[in-house]
Amino acid sequence: MKLLGRLWPRSLQGQLLLAIALALLVAQGISAALLYRTQAERREAALLHTAALRLFSAAREEGLTTLQPRRRGGRQDGERQLQVERSEARPDLITTRRIDRAEDDLREIMEGQGLVLGEVIVVARPLSDDPRLLQRLQRRAAILGRDPARPNHLLVASVELPQAKRWLTVRVPVPRGEPALLFTLIGQTLLLYGLMVGAIALIVGRITRPLAALTGRVEQFAAHRDTHGQLEPQGPDDMRRLILAHNAMEDRIAAMLDEKDVMLGAIGHDLKTPLAALRVRIESVEDEGERARMAATIEDITRSLDDILSLARVGRPSDPVEPTELNALVGEVAAEFEDLGEPVSFEPAGRIVLPLRATWLRRAVRNLTVNALRYGQQARITVERAGGEVLIRIEDDGPGIPEERMEAMFQPFARGEPSRNSATGGAGLGLTLARAIADQHGGRLDLTNRRDAAGAITGLTATIALPLG
């Protein structure tokens, strides 16, 4: 099954063509088998009528009937060569293949001519098992001066005539199979394959080409959300309607995103301006402790507002993708925390250059490092290659996250610390933003708990996986 899964094409066009080709193969095989069976039955019927003609002629010579045999078709070329053997004893026909159906047909033919028959025997035997006919063919070859094509098998028919107390036996050579029939079947199969598969390939291609183009366009829009380069309607009417509907959906989504950016920009401007004014006004507060608490509150609101705006804009970044040395980028983030005296370590890998949006990826690594320091007291950052990916791991020694809450932690405003105290838990947007940035780069963000030998959680590992190349 695994081998079949690997060989089975993944594309719609390939699957349709292969399915049709297999269906044609089965249908043609059944047709060839039926045709071969029909030809075999016709050949057997012709041999039986030839044997019946000679047996009836011999019975007429015995005076058992005065009727003339009714011929089917003209006189056959080998008819005069079919000598009828007469014997009083039942012929000894040792064979492994006695043809009951042919015996019934021969009896029906002979009795239809007015003969009374006893036992009827029809067998098929190789020519090598019949020395009498073999000698007869050799004498004929000597007379003709050449060795004609010999049959491989014989049809031996023997009938009992109770009135004459005799057995009549005739041997009919079975002609070799006709090669022309095989060539006809092969030619017919190739012609059907050529016509049917070719026609289906044209039809399927007319459907799958626009579908493939639409798939590429959807992938491009999902990655960049760019409405430029929309598809022109093509293909059958159904595909044209689908492309037109997709173009309309793209325009609507783009319009909604533009409205969102304008709204968020206005919100950011309208909120940051009064926050800045409040920051200036609290300087007039004489109580230094109260002033500090007010300033901290304003800073929390500003940071939360920045995170919300960043999360909203991560899907439509303005900075371009540029080749970036990953170890240097991650090392800069680690150095920032080390300069502040935070317990952060960094273990780089070999040189790795990737097309990145450096500002955004730097922010993702920073958010994960902040979480590690907040909940696990220290952060260990490593970069390594793994197959076709680059892994950025941030490990801590904190309490981890319950498995049932792991996916929920990626939701906006979800926090590992249940209180709403910004000093202990932040706004709950760090993981959400980091995951969105990883997705933006075609990668992913995974969270896994580390466990000791006893199964107890010893820390959490956050992994950003980015594709190579």
Contacts in CASP RR format, 6 or more apart in sequence:
PFRMAT RR
TARGET T0000
AUTHOR 0000-0000-0000
METHOD contacts of the structure
MODEL  1
MKLLGRLWPRSLQGQLLLAIALALLVAQGISAALLYRTQAERREAALLHT
AALRLFSAAREEGLTTLQPRRRGGRQDGERQLQVERSEARPDLITTRRID
RAEDDLREIMEGQGLVLGEVIVVARPLSDDPRLLQRLQRRAAILGRDPAR
PNHLLVASVELPQAKRWLTVRVPVPRGEPALLFTLIGQTLLLYGLMVGAI
ALIVGRITRPLAALTGRVEQFAAHRDTHGQLEPQGPDDMRRLILAHNAME
DRIAAMLDEKDVMLGAIGHDLKTPLAALRVRIESVEDEGERARMAATIED
ITRSLDDILSLARVGRPSDPVEPTELNALVGEVAAEFEDLGEPVSFEPAG
RIVLPLRATWLRRAVRNLTVNALRYGQQARITVERAGGEVLIRIEDDGPG
IPEERMEAMFQPFARGEPSRNSATGGAGLGLTLARAIADQHGGRLDLTNR
RDAAGAITGLTATIALPLG
8 15 0 8 1.000
8 18 0 8 1.000
9 15 0 8 1.000
9 17 0 8 1.000
9 18 0 8 1.000
11 208 0 8 1.000
12 204 0 8 1.000
12 207 0 8 1.000
12 208 0 8 1.000
12 211 0 8 1.000
13 201 0 8 1.000
13 204 0 8 1.000
13 205 0 8 1.000
13 208 0 8 1.000
14 204 0 8 1.000
16 200 0 8 1.000
16 204 0 8 1.000
17 197 0 8 1.000
17 200 0 8 1.000
17 201 0 8 1.000
17 204 0 8 1.000
20 196 0 8 1.000
20 197 0 8 1.000
20 200 0 8 1.000
21 193 0 8 1.000
21 197 0 8 1.000
24 192 0 8 1.000
24 193 0 8 1.000
24 196 0 8 1.000
24 197 0 8 1.000
28 185 0 8 1.000
28 188 0 8 1.000
28 189 0 8 1.000
28 192 0 8 1.000
32 185 0 8 1.000
32 189 0 8 1.000
35 181 0 8 1.000
35 185 0 8 1.000
36 181 0 8 1.000
39 181 0 8 1.000
43 174 0 8 1.000
43 175 0 8 1.000
44 99 0 8 1.000
44 102 0 8 1.000
44 155 0 8 1.000
45 105 0 8 1.000
47 155 0 8 1.000
47 172 0 8 1.000
47 174 0 8 1.000
48 102 0 8 1.000
48 105 0 8 1.000
48 106 0 8 1.000
48 109 0 8 1.000
48 122 0 8 1.000
48 155 0 8 1.000
48 157 0 8 1.000
49 72 0 8 1.000
49 109 0 8 1.000
50 76 0 8 1.000
50 79 0 8 1.000
50 82 0 8 1.000
50 172 0 8 1.000
51 82 0 8 1.000
51 106 0 8 1.000
51 155 0 8 1.000
51 157 0 8 1.000
51 170 0 8 1.000
51 172 0 8 1.000
52 69 0 8 1.000
52 106 0 8 1.000
52 109 0 8 1.000
52 110 0 8 1.000
52 113 0 8 1.000
52 157 0 8 1.000
53 69 0 8 1.000
53 71 0 8 1.000
53 79 0 8 1.000
54 79 0 8 1.000
54 82 0 8 1.000
54 84 0 8 1.000
54 170 0 8 1.000
55 84 0 8 1.000
55 110 0 8 1.000
55 157 0 8 1.000
55 159 0 8 1.000
55 168 0 8 1.000
55 170 0 8 1.000
56 65 0 8 1.000
56 69 0 8 1.000
56 110 0 8 1.000
56 113 0 8 1.000
56 115 0 8 1.000
57 69 0 8 1.000
57 84 0 8 1.000
58 84 0 8 1.000
58 86 0 8 1.000
58 168 0 8 1.000
58 170 0 8 1.000
59 65 0 8 1.000
59 115 0 8 1.000
59 161 0 8 1.000
59 164 0 8 1.000
59 168 0 8 1.000
60 66 0 8 1.000
60 67 0 8 1.000
60 68 0 8 1.000
60 69 0 8 1.000
62 161 0 8 1.000
62 164 0 8 1.000
62 166 0 8 1.000
64 115 0 8 1.000
64 161 0 8 1.000
64 163 0 8 1.000
64 164 0 8 1.000
65 113 0 8 1.000
65 114 0 8 1.000
65 115 0 8 1.000
67 113 0 8 1.000
67 114 0 8 1.000
69 113 0 8 1.000
70 113 0 8 1.000
81 136 0 8 1.000
81 140 0 8 1.000
82 170 0 8 1.000
82 171 0 8 1.000
82 172 0 8 1.000
83 136 0 8 1.000
83 170 0 8 1.000
84 168 0 8 1.000
84 169 0 8 1.000
84 170 0 8 1.000
85 91 0 8 1.000
85 168 0 8 1.000
85 169 0 8 1.000
85 170 0 8 1.000
86 166 0 8 1.000
86 167 0 8 1.000
86 168 0 8 1.000
86 169 0 8 1.000
87 166 0 8 1.000
87 167 0 8 1.000
87 169 0 8 1.000
88 165 0 8 1.000
88 166 0 8 1.000
88 167 0 8 1.000
89 167 0 8 1.000
90 119 0 8 1.000
90 160 0 8 1.000
90 167 0 8 1.000
91 121 0 8 1.000
91 158 0 8 1.000
91 167 0 8 1.000
91 169 0 8 1.000
93 121 0 8 1.000
93 123 0 8 1.000
93 125 0 8 1.000
93 156 0 8 1.000
93 158 0 8 1.000
94 129 0 8 1.000
95 123 0 8 1.000
95 124 0 8 1.000
95 125 0 8 1.000
95 129 0 8 1.000
95 156 0 8 1.000
97 123 0 8 1.000
97 124 0 8 1.000
97 125 0 8 1.000
98 121 0 8 1.000
98 122 0 8 1.000
98 123 0 8 1.000
99 122 0 8 1.000
99 123 0 8 1.000
99 124 0 8 1.000
102 122 0 8 1.000
102 155 0 8 1.000
102 157 0 8 1.000
103 120 0 8 1.000
103 121 0 8 1.000
103 122 0 8 1.000
106 120 0 8 1.000
106 122 0 8 1.000
106 157 0 8 1.000
106 159 0 8 1.000
107 117 0 8 1.000
107 120 0 8 1.000
107 159 0 8 1.000
110 117 0 8 1.000
110 120 0 8 1.000
110 159 0 8 1.000
111 117 0 8 1.000
115 161 0 8 1.000
116 161 0 8 1.000
116 162 0 8 1.000
116 163 0 8 1.000
117 159 0 8 1.000
117 160 0 8 1.000
117 161 0 8 1.000
117 162 0 8 1.000
118 159 0 8 1.000
118 160 0 8 1.000
118 161 0 8 1.000
118 162 0 8 1.000
119 159 0 8 1.000
119 160 0 8 1.000
120 157 0 8 1.000
120 158 0 8 1.000
120 159 0 8 1.000
120 160 0 8 1.000
121 156 0 8 1.000
121 157 0 8 1.000
121 158 0 8 1.000
121 159 0 8 1.000
122 155 0 8 1.000
122 156 0 8 1.000
122 157 0 8 1.000
122 158 0 8 1.000
123 155 0 8 1.000
123 156 0 8 1.000
124 153 0 8 1.000
124 154 0 8 1.000
124 155 0 8 1.000
124 156 0 8 1.000
124 174 0 8 1.000
125 153 0 8 1.000
125 154 0 8 1.000
125 156 0 8 1.000
126 152 0 8 1.000
126 153 0 8 1.000
126 154 0 8 1.000
127 133 0 8 1.000
127 134 0 8 1.000
127 150 0 8 1.000
127 151 0 8 1.000
127 152 0 8 1.000
127 153 0 8 1.000
127 154 0 8 1.000
127 173 0 8 1.000
128 134 0 8 1.000
130 154 0 8 1.000
130 156 0 8 1.000
130 171 0 8 1.000
132 171 0 8 1.000
133 154 0 8 1.000
133 171 0 8 1.000
133 173 0 8 1.000
137 148 0 8 1.000
137 150 0 8 1.000
140 148 0 8 1.000
141 147 0 8 1.000
141 148 0 8 1.000
149 176 0 8 1.000
150 173 0 8 1.000
151 173 0 8 1.000
151 174 0 8 1.000
151 175 0 8 1.000
151 176 0 8 1.000
152 174 0 8 1.000
152 176 0 8 1.000
153 173 0 8 1.000
153 174 0 8 1.000
154 171 0 8 1.000
154 172 0 8 1.000
154 173 0 8 1.000
154 174 0 8 1.000
155 171 0 8 1.000
155 172 0 8 1.000
155 173 0 8 1.000
155 174 0 8 1.000
156 169 0 8 1.000
156 170 0 8 1.000
156 171 0 8 1.000
156 172 0 8 1.000
157 169 0 8 1.000
157 170 0 8 1.000
157 172 0 8 1.000
158 167 0 8 1.000
158 168 0 8 1.000
158 169 0 8 1.000
158 170 0 8 1.000
159 167 0 8 1.000
159 168 0 8 1.000
160 166 0 8 1.000
160 167 0 8 1.000
161 167 0 8 1.000
161 168 0 8 1.000
206 235 0 8 1.000
206 236 0 8 1.000
207 235 0 8 1.000
207 236 0 8 1.000
207 239 0 8 1.000
209 234 0 8 1.000
209 235 0 8 1.000
210 231 0 8 1.000
210 234 0 8 1.000
210 235 0 8 1.000
210 239 0 8 1.000
210 240 0 8 1.000
210 243 0 8 1.000
211 239 0 8 1.000
213 231 0 8 1.000
213 234 0 8 1.000
214 231 0 8 1.000
214 239 0 8 1.000
214 242 0 8 1.000
214 243 0 8 1.000
214 246 0 8 1.000
217 229 0 8 1.000
217 230 0 8 1.000
217 231 0 8 1.000
217 246 0 8 1.000
218 246 0 8 1.000
220 226 0 8 1.000
221 227 0 8 1.000
221 250 0 8 1.000
221 253 0 8 1.000
223 442 0 8 1.000
225 253 0 8 1.000
225 254 0 8 1.000
225 257 0 8 1.000
225 315 0 8 1.000
225 316 0 8 1.000
227 250 0 8 1.000
227 251 0 8 1.000
227 254 0 8 1.000
230 247 0 8 1.000
230 250 0 8 1.000
231 243 0 8 1.000
231 246 0 8 1.000
231 247 0 8 1.000
232 243 0 8 1.000
233 239 0 8 1.000
233 240 0 8 1.000
233 243 0 8 1.000
233 244 0 8 1.000
234 240 0 8 1.000
234 243 0 8 1.000
257 316 0 8 1.000
260 312 0 8 1.000
261 312 0 8 1.000
261 313 0 8 1.000
261 316 0 8 1.000
264 308 0 8 1.000
264 309 0 8 1.000
264 312 0 8 1.000
264 313 0 8 1.000
265 309 0 8 1.000
268 305 0 8 1.000
268 309 0 8 1.000
271 301 0 8 1.000
271 305 0 8 1.000
272 302 0 8 1.000
272 305 0 8 1.000
275 298 0 8 1.000
275 301 0 8 1.000
275 302 0 8 1.000
275 305 0 8 1.000
278 294 0 8 1.000
278 298 0 8 1.000
279 295 0 8 1.000
279 298 0 8 1.000
282 291 0 8 1.000
282 294 0 8 1.000
282 295 0 8 1.000
282 298 0 8 1.000
283 291 0 8 1.000
285 291 0 8 1.000
285 294 0 8 1.000
300 422 0 8 1.000
300 427 0 8 1.000
303 427 0 8 1.000
304 422 0 8 1.000
304 427 0 8 1.000
304 429 0 8 1.000
307 427 0 8 1.000
307 429 0 8 1.000
307 430 0 8 1.000
307 433 0 8 1.000
308 429 0 8 1.000
310 363 0 8 1.000
310 433 0 8 1.000
311 412 0 8 1.000
311 429 0 8 1.000
311 432 0 8 1.000
311 433 0 8 1.000
311 436 0 8 1.000
314 360 0 8 1.000
314 433 0 8 1.000
314 436 0 8 1.000
314 437 0 8 1.000
314 440 0 8 1.000
315 436 0 8 1.000
315 440 0 8 1.000
317 357 0 8 1.000
317 360 0 8 1.000
317 440 0 8 1.000
319 357 0 8 1.000
319 358 0 8 1.000
319 359 0 8 1.000
319 360 0 8 1.000
320 357 0 8 1.000
321 355 0 8 1.000
321 356 0 8 1.000
321 357 0 8 1.000
322 355 0 8 1.000
322 356 0 8 1.000
322 357 0 8 1.000
322 358 0 8 1.000
323 353 0 8 1.000
323 354 0 8 1.000
323 355 0 8 1.000
323 356 0 8 1.000
324 353 0 8 1.000
324 354 0 8 1.000
324 355 0 8 1.000
324 356 0 8 1.000
324 358 0 8 1.000
324 361 0 8 1.000
325 351 0 8 1.000
325 352 0 8 1.000
325 353 0 8 1.000
326 352 0 8 1.000
326 353 0 8 1.000
326 354 0 8 1.000
326 356 0 8 1.000
326 383 0 8 1.000
326 390 0 8 1.000
326 392 0 8 1.000
326 466 0 8 1.000
327 348 0 8 1.000
327 349 0 8 1.000
327 350 0 8 1.000
327 351 0 8 1.000
327 352 0 8 1.000
327 383 0 8 1.000
329 356 0 8 1.000
329 358 0 8 1.000
329 361 0 8 1.000
329 362 0 8 1.000
329 365 0 8 1.000
330 346 0 8 1.000
330 348 0 8 1.000
330 365 0 8 1.000
330 381 0 8 1.000
330 383 0 8 1.000
330 392 0 8 1.000
331 346 0 8 1.000
331 348 0 8 1.000
331 381 0 8 1.000
332 362 0 8 1.000
333 362 0 8 1.000
333 365 0 8 1.000
333 366 0 8 1.000
333 369 0 8 1.000
333 381 0 8 1.000
334 344 0 8 1.000
334 345 0 8 1.000
334 346 0 8 1.000
334 369 0 8 1.000
334 381 0 8 1.000
335 346 0 8 1.000
336 366 0 8 1.000
337 344 0 8 1.000
337 369 0 8 1.000
337 373 0 8 1.000
337 379 0 8 1.000
338 344 0 8 1.000
342 373 0 8 1.000
342 379 0 8 1.000
343 373 0 8 1.000
343 377 0 8 1.000
343 378 0 8 1.000
343 379 0 8 1.000
344 369 0 8 1.000
344 373 0 8 1.000
344 378 0 8 1.000
344 379 0 8 1.000
344 380 0 8 1.000
344 381 0 8 1.000
345 378 0 8 1.000
345 379 0 8 1.000
345 380 0 8 1.000
345 381 0 8 1.000
346 381 0 8 1.000
346 382 0 8 1.000
347 380 0 8 1.000
347 381 0 8 1.000
347 382 0 8 1.000
347 383 0 8 1.000
348 383 0 8 1.000
349 382 0 8 1.000
349 383 0 8 1.000
349 384 0 8 1.000
349 385 0 8 1.000
349 390 0 8 1.000
350 385 0 8 1.000
352 383 0 8 1.000
352 385 0 8 1.000
352 390 0 8 1.000
352 468 0 8 1.000
354 390 0 8 1.000
354 466 0 8 1.000
354 468 0 8 1.000
354 469 0 8 1.000
355 469 0 8 1.000
356 441 0 8 1.000
356 466 0 8 1.000
357 440 0 8 1.000
357 441 0 8 1.000
360 437 0 8 1.000
360 440 0 8 1.000
360 441 0 8 1.000
361 437 0 8 1.000
361 441 0 8 1.000
361 464 0 8 1.000
363 433 0 8 1.000
363 434 0 8 1.000
363 437 0 8 1.000
364 433 0 8 1.000
364 434 0 8 1.000
364 437 0 8 1.000
364 438 0 8 1.000
364 445 0 8 1.000
364 464 0 8 1.000
365 381 0 8 1.000
365 392 0 8 1.000
365 394 0 8 1.000
365 434 0 8 1.000
365 464 0 8 1.000
367 430 0 8 1.000
367 431 0 8 1.000
367 433 0 8 1.000
367 434 0 8 1.000
368 394 0 8 1.000
368 430 0 8 1.000
368 431 0 8 1.000
368 434 0 8 1.000
368 462 0 8 1.000
368 464 0 8 1.000
369 379 0 8 1.000
369 381 0 8 1.000
369 394 0 8 1.000
370 430 0 8 1.000
371 396 0 8 1.000
371 430 0 8 1.000
371 431 0 8 1.000
371 462 0 8 1.000
372 378 0 8 1.000
372 379 0 8 1.000
372 394 0 8 1.000
372 395 0 8 1.000
372 396 0 8 1.000
372 460 0 8 1.000
372 462 0 8 1.000
373 379 0 8 1.000
373 396 0 8 1.000
374 424 0 8 1.000
374 425 0 8 1.000
374 426 0 8 1.000
375 396 0 8 1.000
375 398 0 8 1.000
375 399 0 8 1.000
375 400 0 8 1.000
375 416 0 8 1.000
375 417 0 8 1.000
375 460 0 8 1.000
376 396 0 8 1.000
376 397 0 8 1.000
376 398 0 8 1.000
376 399 0 8 1.000
376 459 0 8 1.000
376 460 0 8 1.000
377 396 0 8 1.000
377 397 0 8 1.000
377 398 0 8 1.000
378 396 0 8 1.000
378 397 0 8 1.000
379 394 0 8 1.000
379 395 0 8 1.000
379 396 0 8 1.000
380 393 0 8 1.000
380 394 0 8 1.000
380 395 0 8 1.000
380 396 0 8 1.000
381 392 0 8 1.000
381 393 0 8 1.000
381 394 0 8 1.000
382 391 0 8 1.000
382 392 0 8 1.000
382 393 0 8 1.000
382 395 0 8 1.000
383 390 0 8 1.000
383 391 0 8 1.000
383 392 0 8 1.000
383 393 0 8 1.000
384 390 0 8 1.000
384 391 0 8 1.000
384 393 0 8 1.000
385 391 0 8 1.000
385 468 0 8 1.000
386 465 0 8 1.000
387 468 0 8 1.000
388 467 0 8 1.000
388 468 0 8 1.000
389 465 0 8 1.000
389 466 0 8 1.000
389 467 0 8 1.000
389 468 0 8 1.000
390 465 0 8 1.000
390 466 0 8 1.000
390 467 0 8 1.000
390 468 0 8 1.000
391 463 0 8 1.000
391 464 0 8 1.000
391 465 0 8 1.000
392 463 0 8 1.000
392 464 0 8 1.000
392 466 0 8 1.000
393 461 0 8 1.000
393 462 0 8 1.000
393 463 0 8 1.000
394 461 0 8 1.000
394 462 0 8 1.000
394 463 0 8 1.000
395 450 0 8 1.000
395 459 0 8 1.000
395 460 0 8 1.000
395 461 0 8 1.000
395 462 0 8 1.000
396 459 0 8 1.000
396 460 0 8 1.000
397 458 0 8 1.000
397 459 0 8 1.000
398 457 0 8 1.000
398 458 0 8 1.000
398 459 0 8 1.000
398 460 0 8 1.000
399 457 0 8 1.000
399 459 0 8 1.000
400 449 0 8 1.000
400 457 0 8 1.000
400 459 0 8 1.000
400 460 0 8 1.000
401 409 0 8 1.000
401 416 0 8 1.000
401 447 0 8 1.000
401 449 0 8 1.000
401 460 0 8 1.000
403 449 0 8 1.000
405 416 0 8 1.000
406 447 0 8 1.000
408 414 0 8 1.000
409 416 0 8 1.000
409 431 0 8 1.000
409 447 0 8 1.000
410 431 0 8 1.000
410 432 0 8 1.000
410 435 0 8 1.000
410 445 0 8 1.000
411 432 0 8 1.000
412 428 0 8 1.000
412 429 0 8 1.000
412 432 0 8 1.000
413 427 0 8 1.000
413 428 0 8 1.000
413 429 0 8 1.000
414 428 0 8 1.000
414 431 0 8 1.000
414 432 0 8 1.000
415 425 0 8 1.000
415 426 0 8 1.000
415 428 0 8 1.000
416 425 0 8 1.000
417 424 0 8 1.000
417 425 0 8 1.000
419 425 0 8 1.000
431 445 0 8 1.000
431 447 0 8 1.000
434 445 0 8 1.000
434 462 0 8 1.000
434 464 0 8 1.000
435 444 0 8 1.000
435 445 0 8 1.000
438 444 0 8 1.000
438 445 0 8 1.000
438 464 0 8 1.000
438 465 0 8 1.000
438 466 0 8 1.000
439 445 0 8 1.000
441 466 0 8 1.000
442 466 0 8 1.000
442 467 0 8 1.000
443 464 0 8 1.000
443 465 0 8 1.000
443 466 0 8 1.000
443 467 0 8 1.000
444 464 0 8 1.000
444 465 0 8 1.000
445 462 0 8 1.000
445 463 0 8 1.000
445 464 0 8 1.000
445 465 0 8 1.000
446 462 0 8 1.000
446 463 0 8 1.000
446 465 0 8 1.000
447 460 0 8 1.000
447 461 0 8 1.000
447 462 0 8 1.000
447 463 0 8 1.000
448 460 0 8 1.000
448 461 0 8 1.000
448 463 0 8 1.000
449 457 0 8 1.000
449 459 0 8 1.000
449 460 0 8 1.000
449 461 0 8 1.000
450 457 0 8 1.000
450 458 0 8 1.000
450 459 0 8 1.000
450 460 0 8 1.000
450 461 0 8 1.000
451 457 0 8 1.000
451 458 0 8 1.000
452 458 0 8 1.000
END
